[in-house]
Amino acid sequence: MRGAFVGSTSGAVSIAAHALGGGAAPTESSVVLLMLGCAAVGAVIASVRVARHQLLVVAAALSLGQAIGHIALEMGAVHLHGPQLSPQMVAAHAAAVAVTAVLIRAGERGCISALSALSRRVPAPFTEVPVLVPVAVRVPADSPTPARWLLVGSGTGTRGPPRSE
């Protein structure tokens, strides 16, 4: 869930923050670059397991996604404004990262709470049914005799036709 949200919101918020900061409208090639970069960021954050400081990890992934988004949008722009960013664009990107990180983390915690409450209410679908009657097992009285000629002849001798002398 985290990877999908980080990847998709990085792309969407990157376009919005870029437009609010005074950037040019994205071209088709820059949108393709943006989608590839944000999908890569989403895949990376989905594969990382973090026990502590999850909000900071999500914020760092969103910042990386925003940086990739900004670079992708600038690569496809008609007129480049260079690597420097305007203060409005930096503020828009920073606000987008902060708000989105808090919302993604709250969504994760909400899903965990809802699923744990649901798992306590709904019984497991494949629980083992107790057997009340003992199962009868038939044991044969005599044991079968093995075919001794097959056992003795299988491990000796050579494989292949007989040797001609």
C-alpha positions in Angstrom: 0.0 0.0 0.0 2.8 2.4 0.9 4.6 2.0 -2.4 1.6 2.5 -4.5 0.6 5.7 -2.6 4.1 7.1 -2.5 4.6 6.5 -6.2 1.3 7.8 -7.4 1.1 10.8 -5.1 4.7 11.7 -5.9 3.7 12.1 -9.5 0.4 13.9 -9.0 1.7 16.2 -6.3 4.8 16.9 -8.2 2.8 18.2 -11.2 0.6 20.3 -8.9 3.4 21.7 -6.9 5.3 22.5 -10.0 2.4 24.4 -11.4 1.7 26.2 -8.2 5.4 27.2 -8.1 5.2 28.8 -11.5 6.6 25.9 -13.6 5.5 25.3 -17.2 2.9 22.8 -18.3 4.3 19.3 -18.7 4.8 17.8 -22.1 4.1 14.2 -23.0 7.8 13.1 -22.7 8.2 14.7 -19.3 5.0 12.9 -18.1 6.4 9.6 -19.3 9.7 10.3 -17.4 7.7 11.4 -14.4 5.7 8.2 -14.4 8.7 5.9 -14.7 10.6 7.7 -12.0 7.7 7.7 -9.6 7.0 4.0 -10.3 10.6 3.3 -9.4 10.4 5.2 -6.2 7.1 3.4 -5.3 8.7 0.0 -6.0 11.7 0.8 -3.8 9.7 2.1 -0.9 7.3 -1.0 -1.1 10.3 -3.3 -0.8 11.8 -1.6 2.2 10.7 -2.8 5.7 11.2 -0.2 8.4 10.4 -0.8 12.1 10.9 2.7 13.4 10.7 6.3 12.1 8.3 5.3 9.4 7.0 8.8 8.9 10.6 10.0 8.1 11.1 7.2 5.7 7.9 8.0 3.9 8.8 11.7 3.8 12.3 10.9 2.4 10.7 8.7 -0.3 8.3 11.5 -1.2 11.1 14.0 -1.3 13.0 11.7 -3.6 9.9 11.3 -5.7 9.4 15.1 -5.8 13.0 15.6 -6.9 12.7 13.0 -9.6 9.4 14.6 -10.6 10.9 18.1 -10.8 13.8 16.9 -12.9 11.5 15.0 -15.2 9.3 18.0 -15.6 12.2 20.3 -16.3 13.7 18.0 -18.8 10.6 18.2 -21.0 9.9 21.9 -20.5 10.1 24.2 -23.5 12.2 26.8 -21.6 14.4 25.6 -18.9 14.8 27.6 -15.7 17.9 25.6 -14.7 18.6 23.6 -11.6 17.7 26.6 -9.4 14.3 26.6 -7.8 12.1 29.5 -7.0 11.2 29.9 -3.3 7.5 29.4 -4.2 8.3 26.1 -5.9 10.5 24.9 -3.0 7.7 25.8 -0.6 5.1 24.0 -2.7 7.2 20.9 -2.9 8.0 20.9 0.9 4.3 21.5 1.8 3.3 18.7 -0.5 5.8 16.3 1.0 4.8 17.1 4.6 1.0 16.8 4.0 1.3 13.7 1.9 3.6 11.9 4.3 1.2 12.5 7.2 -1.8 11.4 5.1 -0.1 8.2 3.9 1.1 7.3 7.4 -2.4 7.9 8.8 -3.9 5.8 6.1 -1.5 2.9 6.9 -2.4 3.1 10.6 -6.1 3.3 9.8 -5.9 0.2 7.6 -4.0 -1.7 10.3 -6.5 -0.8 12.9 -9.5 -1.7 10.7 -8.0 -5.1 9.7 -7.1 -6.0 13.2 -10.6 -5.2 14.4 -12.1 -7.2 11.5 -9.9 -10.2 12.2 -11.1 -10.3 15.8 -14.7 -10.2 14.7 -14.7 -12.6 11.8 -13.8 -16.3 12.5 -11.1 -17.9 10.4 -12.6 -19.5 7.3 -10.6 -22.7 7.4 -10.5 -23.7 11.1 -9.9 -27.4 11.9 -13.1 -29.2 12.8 -12.6 -31.5 15.8 -13.2 -35.2 15.2 -15.5 -36.6 17.9 -15.5 -40.3 16.8 -12.2 -42.2 16.8 -10.9 -43.1 13.3 -10.7 -46.9 12.8 -7.4 -48.1 11.3 -7.2 -51.6 9.8 -3.9 -53.3 10.3 -3.2 -56.5 8.2 -2.6 -59.7 10.2 0.2 -61.0 8.0 2.9 -59.1 6.2 3.4 -59.5 2.4 6.4 -61.5 1.3 8.7 -59.5 -1.0 9.7 -60.9 -4.3 13.2 -61.9 -3.3 14.5 -62.7 -6.8 13.6 -59.1 -7.8 15.5 -57.7 -4.9 18.6 -59.9 -5.2 18.8 -59.5 -9.0 18.4 -55.8 -9.1 21.8 -54.7 -7.6 24.2 -57.2 -9.1 25.7 -57.7 -12.5 26.4 -55.2 -15.3 24.0 -53.3 -17.4 24.0 -54.1 -21.0 24.2 -57.1 -23.3 26.3 -60.1 -22.3 29.9 -60.1 -23.4 30.7 -62.2 -26.4 33.9 -64.4 -26.0 
